[in-house]
Amino acid sequence: MSKISLEIDLMLKKAFILKRVAIMALTTSFLASCTSILKPPSASVDNARLVDVTTEAINVSVLLTLSNPNSLEITLSNIKAKFFLSDVEAGTISSVQKEHTLPANGKVSIPLRVQIPIKSLPEALKRSAIGLIRLNLPYQITGSVDVANGIITVPFERKGSLSR
């Protein structure tokens, strides 16, 4: 091979590598801009209500509301939360349904339930839970929901008093 053909071959290889690097840089830049365009939805616990108390469990209903500020529908998944009674972790909350759809520029309310076995509560809290049902028992919920296949995680939290 002549020196000129070797130089041309080397220039073509360099051009090919530069083209691939440029494509990768543009693709990365595009994907990064897509996630910055997607605004995170807002999440709030609108209602935590005592459903009933038995000798076996305390049953609580929770309503989680999410608002979508985007002009496209997004998927919600992996709703997880911890439920505290009188500052003691009493149970976990998760959605029965694996995924939910949040409409474009819309809202969705997702009912969630938590069942707190009386056996799992410390002795002092058992007495207060059963004895204070009529007087409002303090609770706290902290959790999160994944948006758009986990691209964004939206936290939520609420403190209040349980009442019927």
Rosetta silent file (secondary structure, phi, psi, omega in degrees, C-alpha in Angstrom):
SEQUENCE: MSKISLEIDLMLKKAFILKRVAIMALTTSFLASCTSILKPPSASVDNARLVDVTTEAINVSVLLTLSNPNSLEITLSNIKAKFFLSDVEAGTISSVQKEHTLPANGKVSIPLRVQIPIKSLPEALKRSAIGLIRLNLPYQITGSVDVANGIITVPFERKGSLSR
SCORE:     score description
SCORE:     0.000 S_00000001
   1 L     0.000  145.022 -179.073    0.000    0.000    0.000 S_00000001
   2 L   -84.504  164.158 -179.118    1.193    3.458   -0.751 S_00000001
   3 H   -62.465  -37.087 -179.578    1.729    6.152    1.801 S_00000001
   4 H   -66.292  -44.080 -179.935   -1.151    8.196    0.379 S_00000001
   5 H   -67.160  -33.219  175.429   -3.644    5.320    0.636 S_00000001
   6 H   -66.175  -40.205  178.438   -2.564    4.684    4.256 S_00000001
   7 H   -66.395  -40.407  178.751   -3.147    8.357    5.077 S_00000001
   8 H   -65.014  -43.351  178.872   -6.574    8.295    3.406 S_00000001
   9 H   -61.027  -42.406  178.991   -7.467    5.113    5.294 S_00000001
  10 H   -65.835  -39.963  178.512   -6.392    6.717    8.585 S_00000001
  11 H   -65.392  -39.279  178.568   -8.406    9.892    7.839 S_00000001
  12 H   -65.717  -40.693  177.901  -11.523    7.802    7.072 S_00000001
  13 H   -64.220  -42.528  177.970  -11.174    5.903   10.345 S_00000001
  14 H   -62.722  -42.943  179.731  -10.792    9.174   12.280 S_00000001
  15 H   -63.036  -40.064  178.780  -13.838   10.641   10.514 S_00000001
  16 H   -63.408  -44.486  179.709  -15.870    7.512   11.364 S_00000001
  17 H   -65.328  -43.838  178.695  -14.881    7.706   15.039 S_00000001
  18 H   -62.440  -38.334  178.685  -15.635   11.447   15.209 S_00000001
  19 H   -63.483  -44.319  179.605  -19.046   10.850   13.613 S_00000001
  20 H   -65.022  -40.227  178.042  -19.904    8.177   16.215 S_00000001
  21 H   -63.771  -41.891  179.514  -18.764   10.429   19.078 S_00000001
  22 H   -64.225  -41.667  178.318  -20.890   13.292   17.699 S_00000001
  23 H   -63.868  -43.231  178.751  -23.960   11.018   17.422 S_00000001
  24 H   -64.154  -40.517  179.651  -23.490    9.777   20.983 S_00000001
  25 H   -65.524  -42.277  178.826  -23.098   13.353   22.276 S_00000001
  26 H   -66.117  -41.283  178.896  -26.244   14.501   20.460 S_00000001
  27 H   -63.604  -45.131  178.582  -28.235   11.512   21.710 S_00000001
  28 H   -62.012  -43.110  179.238  -27.128   12.110   25.305 S_00000001
  29 H   -63.375  -42.196  178.870  -27.964   15.801   25.025 S_00000001
  30 H   -62.674  -46.497 -179.184  -31.418   15.010   23.587 S_00000001
  31 H   -64.610  -38.291  178.284  -32.242   12.524   26.348 S_00000001
  32 H   -65.693  -38.060  179.755  -31.100   14.953   29.038 S_00000001
  33 H   -70.464  -30.807  178.253  -33.291   17.708   27.593 S_00000001
  34 H   -63.853  -42.521 -178.572  -36.322   15.378   27.548 S_00000001
  35 H   -72.221  -27.015  177.954  -36.115   14.759   31.286 S_00000001
  36 H   -79.126  -21.063  177.407  -35.723   18.469   32.004 S_00000001
  37 H   -75.338  -34.814 -179.214  -38.825   19.199   29.892 S_00000001
  38 L   -72.808  114.846  179.180  -40.942   16.800   31.966 S_00000001
  39 L   -84.846  139.969  179.690  -42.202   18.698   35.006 S_00000001
  40 L   -70.454  140.376  175.305  -42.723   16.625   38.144 S_00000001
  41 L   -72.729  164.190  174.726  -46.327   16.185   39.208 S_00000001
  42 E   -98.944  146.910 -179.210  -47.442   17.261   42.651 S_00000001
  43 E  -129.837  138.671  176.603  -48.614   14.675   45.168 S_00000001
  44 E  -146.982  148.118  174.131  -50.660   15.137   48.302 S_00000001
  45 E   -92.327  108.790 -175.042  -52.431   12.973   50.829 S_00000001
  46 E   -84.535  -24.899 -173.803  -55.894   14.500   50.835 S_00000001
  47 E  -156.896  131.126  169.773  -57.519   12.237   53.345 S_00000001
  48 E  -129.530  115.027 -170.977  -56.510    9.667   55.937 S_00000001
  49 E  -128.307  137.280  175.897  -59.581    8.260   57.604 S_00000001
  50 E   -72.956  121.220  179.651  -60.127    5.605   60.219 S_00000001
  51 E   -86.246  -53.454  175.229  -62.314    2.916   58.660 S_00000001
  52 E  -164.980  163.869  176.939  -62.673    0.648   61.679 S_00000001
  53 E  -127.996  127.207  175.857  -60.943   -0.793   64.720 S_00000001
  54 L  -120.032  178.640  176.405  -61.275   -4.423   65.697 S_00000001
  55 L   -70.764  -13.607 -178.560  -59.512   -6.474   68.319 S_00000001
  56 L   -97.845  -36.778 -171.246  -57.255   -7.651   65.474 S_00000001
  57 E  -156.761  159.538  169.654  -56.428   -4.506   63.475 S_00000001
  58 E  -106.263  124.116 -178.483  -56.793   -0.792   62.858 S_00000001
  59 E  -109.313  124.894 -176.424  -57.949   -0.180   59.261 S_00000001
  60 E  -123.608  139.199  175.206  -57.193    3.179   57.670 S_00000001
  61 E  -106.083  134.741 -178.302  -58.188    4.538   54.264 S_00000001
  62 E  -126.693  136.403  177.275  -55.828    7.004   52.562 S_00000001
  63 E  -114.130  115.197  179.189  -56.539    9.100   49.457 S_00000001
  64 E  -101.359  124.488  179.970  -53.462   10.093   47.440 S_00000001
  65 E  -115.861  131.550  177.880  -54.032   12.804   44.800 S_00000001
  66 E  -121.235  140.177  178.589  -51.551   13.600   42.029 S_00000001
  67 E  -118.141  134.213 -177.546  -51.694   16.553   39.603 S_00000001
  68 L  -106.650  114.057  178.275  -49.945   16.530   36.232 S_00000001
  69 L   -84.988    0.904 -175.620  -48.712   19.926   34.912 S_00000001
  70 L   -91.583  155.869  179.726  -47.510   18.337   31.635 S_00000001
  71 L   -88.664   15.516  174.375  -49.329   18.280   28.307 S_00000001
  72 L  -134.682  148.197  179.633  -48.780   14.541   28.014 S_00000001
  73 L   -70.110  143.067  179.658  -50.130   11.639   30.020 S_00000001
  74 E  -129.490  157.398 -178.260  -47.620    9.943   32.296 S_00000001
  75 E   -97.048  136.979  176.061  -47.424    6.597   34.056 S_00000001
  76 E  -109.806  140.463  177.701  -47.267    6.281   37.837 S_00000001
  77 E  -152.256  170.108  172.522  -45.828    3.213   39.513 S_00000001
  78 E    55.466   54.240  176.526  -44.239    1.934   42.687 S_00000001
  79 E   -78.123  121.229 -179.280  -46.350    3.797   45.236 S_00000001
  80 E  -136.017  142.791  176.420  -44.764    3.212   48.637 S_00000001
  81 E  -156.809  156.951  173.807  -45.353    4.812   52.010 S_00000001
  82 E  -110.756  142.823 -178.983  -44.831    4.298   55.713 S_00000001
  83 E  -116.365  126.349 -178.645  -47.626    4.909   58.178 S_00000001
  84 E  -115.712  137.718  171.058  -46.863    6.126   61.717 S_00000001
  85 E  -116.022  125.691 -179.371  -49.223    6.272   64.723 S_00000001
  86 L    47.674   46.435  177.542  -48.088    8.474   67.597 S_00000001
  87 L    65.852   15.808  176.954  -44.557    8.598   66.061 S_00000001
  88 E  -115.296  127.045  178.930  -44.294    4.786   65.944 S_00000001
  89 E   -63.060  122.240 -173.593  -44.044    3.063   62.559 S_00000001
  90 E  -113.989  -18.936 -179.124  -47.219    1.018   62.399 S_00000001
  91 E  -178.348  175.150  176.514  -47.475   -0.189   58.824 S_00000001
  92 E  -119.499  154.269 -179.461  -46.705    0.243   55.156 S_00000001
  93 E  -121.756  135.518  171.644  -48.947    1.394   52.352 S_00000001
  94 E  -146.737  157.626 -179.012  -48.775    0.291   48.749 S_00000001
  95 L   -79.107  141.836  176.393  -51.128    0.440   45.834 S_00000001
  96 L   -67.257  -39.872 -179.539  -53.051   -2.686   44.859 S_00000001
  97 L   -84.015  137.248 -177.573  -52.673   -1.706   41.210 S_00000001
  98 L   -70.589  -40.498 -178.321  -49.096   -1.794   39.842 S_00000001
  99 E  -131.988  150.728  175.806  -49.472    1.205   37.523 S_00000001
 100 E  -131.072  152.586  177.295  -51.778    4.199   37.255 S_00000001
 101 E  -107.202  129.653  177.388  -52.165    6.693   34.428 S_00000001
 102 E  -103.636  111.649 -174.970  -52.046   10.403   35.189 S_00000001
 103 L   -64.388  154.399  178.035  -53.885   12.287   32.422 S_00000001
 104 L   -58.015  133.350 -179.562  -52.293   15.246   30.658 S_00000001
 105 L    48.589   34.202 -176.003  -52.933   18.469   32.623 S_00000001
 106 L  -131.134 -171.955 -179.187  -55.159   16.454   34.923 S_00000001
 107 E  -129.247  156.092  171.338  -55.518   14.838   38.315 S_00000001
 108 E  -142.240  137.313  176.037  -55.974   11.339   39.618 S_00000001
 109 E  -110.114  129.074 -175.628  -56.981   10.242   43.107 S_00000001
 110 E  -116.739  114.690  177.076  -55.755    6.844   44.221 S_00000001
 111 E   -77.223  133.876  178.878  -57.402    5.173   47.199 S_00000001
 112 E  -127.175  153.468  177.940  -54.967    3.271   49.400 S_00000001
 113 E  -127.995  147.814  172.253  -55.534    1.154   52.491 S_00000001
 114 E  -130.942  132.493  175.747  -53.385    0.276   55.441 S_00000001
 115 E  -113.924  119.463 -176.487  -54.198   -2.477   57.899 S_00000001
 116 E  -107.280  107.159  179.037  -52.284   -2.183   61.154 S_00000001
 117 E   -64.365  131.128  178.982  -52.313   -5.418   63.168 S_00000001
 118 H   -58.420  -36.199 -179.811  -52.882   -4.681   66.851 S_00000001
 119 H   -59.629  -29.863 -175.566  -50.296   -7.387   67.683 S_00000001
 120 H   -80.557  -11.736 -177.866  -47.587   -5.408   65.896 S_00000001
 121 L   -84.458  144.948  173.617  -48.063   -2.279   68.029 S_00000001
 122 L   -61.332  154.842 -174.458  -46.059   -1.675   71.207 S_00000001
 123 H   -54.659  -45.702 -178.889  -48.122   -2.188   74.404 S_00000001
 124 H   -62.323  -38.583 -179.710  -48.412    1.537   75.223 S_00000001
 125 H   -73.347  -31.819  175.830  -49.598    2.308   71.707 S_00000001
 126 H   -58.516  -47.888 -179.936  -52.141   -0.556   71.790 S_00000001
 127 H   -63.506  -43.147 -178.403  -53.806    1.038   74.804 S_00000001
 128 H   -70.621  -36.479 -179.806  -53.722    4.525   73.269 S_00000001
 129 H   -65.006  -44.415 -179.806  -54.928    3.296   69.855 S_00000001
 130 H   -74.738  -40.927 -176.902  -57.902    1.498   71.303 S_00000001
 131 H   -76.868  -28.118 -174.813  -58.595    4.090   73.985 S_00000001
 132 L  -101.449   10.826 -177.445  -58.078    7.230   71.880 S_00000001
 133 H   -56.682  -38.497 -178.932  -60.034    6.295   68.764 S_00000001
 134 H   -77.846  -14.022 -174.754  -62.772    8.727   69.715 S_00000001
 135 H  -106.173    7.384 -178.521  -60.261   11.490   70.538 S_00000001
 136 L    77.029  113.411 -179.020  -58.194   11.564   67.306 S_00000001
 137 E   -99.150  127.049 -178.578  -54.936    9.615   67.147 S_00000001
 138 E   -67.062  138.367  178.564  -51.935   11.479   65.617 S_00000001
 139 E  -134.828  164.692  172.647  -50.567    9.955   62.414 S_00000001
 140 E  -145.995  139.391  175.608  -47.906   10.643   59.813 S_00000001
 141 E  -123.422  128.227  173.168  -47.537    9.294   56.272 S_00000001
 142 E  -130.125  132.471 -178.324  -44.269    9.587   54.321 S_00000001
 143 E  -165.548 -169.677 -179.943  -43.861    8.063   50.907 S_00000001
 144 E  -155.848  161.657  175.839  -43.100    8.398   47.225 S_00000001
 145 E  -136.664  137.597  177.750  -44.375    7.490   43.780 S_00000001
 146 E   -86.285  139.898 -178.871  -42.300    6.847   40.642 S_00000001
 147 E  -120.022  141.572  175.717  -43.215    8.785   37.507 S_00000001
 148 L    52.759   56.879  178.174  -42.457    7.927   33.871 S_00000001
 149 L    58.191   36.314  175.058  -40.825    4.566   34.595 S_00000001
 150 L    86.253    6.220  177.807  -38.742    5.893   37.470 S_00000001
 151 L   -63.523  -37.900 -179.965  -37.274    8.938   35.699 S_00000001
 152 E  -128.040  139.629  172.060  -38.724   11.100   38.487 S_00000001
 153 E  -114.380  125.080 -177.416  -39.621   10.151   42.072 S_00000001
 154 E  -106.687  119.629  179.291  -42.222   12.374   43.713 S_00000001
 155 E   -83.654  157.240  171.100  -42.288   12.440   47.536 S_00000001
 156 E  -145.861  154.646 -178.581  -45.374   13.037   49.654 S_00000001
 157 E  -156.478  148.065  174.863  -45.987   13.507   53.366 S_00000001
 158 E  -154.953  141.782  173.410  -48.849   14.335   55.679 S_00000001
 159 E  -122.681  146.227  178.610  -49.362   14.690   59.410 S_00000001
 160 E  -176.588 -162.251  177.640  -52.719   14.838   61.079 S_00000001
 161 E  -124.733  131.342  179.012  -55.132   13.171   63.444 S_00000001
 162 E   -71.051  135.812  173.193  -57.154   10.125   62.552 S_00000001
 163 L  -145.561  164.114 -178.541  -60.868   10.524   62.844 S_00000001
 164 L   -77.119    0.000    0.000  -63.833    8.615   61.539 S_00000001
